[in-house]
Amino acid sequence: MNANLIRNGFIAAALMNIGGVLLFSRAFTNDAINQADPVVMSNFGLLMIVVWGLAYLGAAFIQGNIRWLAAAFAVEKLVYVVVWGLWMSSHSLGAVYEQDLFAGVFYSIYGLNDLAFMLFFGWVFLSQRSKG
């Protein structure tokens, strides 16, 4: 297992969570994201996504086995993938794009991004040997 790959993967996850939310929400001022899913993507929900990003960033610099931390991150990403899939099955992306381009792009990609990082975190979990 390549420690640099793992560290860089955690940093990438952090940048996607933090940078993605700040960019697409226009620093929490894009009401179209909130209106499209007021429960999960309220400003509080978006802030918590940023906090998860900070957790990924912190995990990137842990020296040692982070197997179970990666498992928790994989489960967290699974939750967002499922929520995104359910949202996509009952909402219109076109309507979100009509309201705001950034919100439309956000809803188009966030579940796929979370799926990719869920697989990454799952790989980290499976590739690290348990020490007890």
C-alpha positions, 0 to 999 in steps of 0.5 A: 500500500502506498502511503503517499497515494492514501495521503493524497487521496484524503487531501483530494477528498478534503479539497472536494468537500471544502472547495466544492461546497464553497465554490458551488454554494458561492460561500453559502449564499446560493439559495438554489442549492438549499431550495432543491434539498432543504433538509440535506443541503441546507446551509447547516448541511453544507457546513457539515460537509465542509467539516467532513472535509476538515476531518479528511484533511486531518486524517491525511496526516495521521501516521499509522493505521487509519483502517477504521477511520476510513471505514467510517468515512466510507459509510458516511459517503455511502449515506450521501450516495444513497441520498443523492440517488433518491433525490435524483429519482424524484427531482428534476435536474433541469429545474435546478439548472433553470434556477442556477447553473452552479446548483445544477452542476452541484447536484449533477456531480456530488453523488458521483464524487461521493461514490468515487471517494466511498470506493477510495475509503473502502479500499483504504479500509480493506488494504490496511491490516488490523493491528489487534 
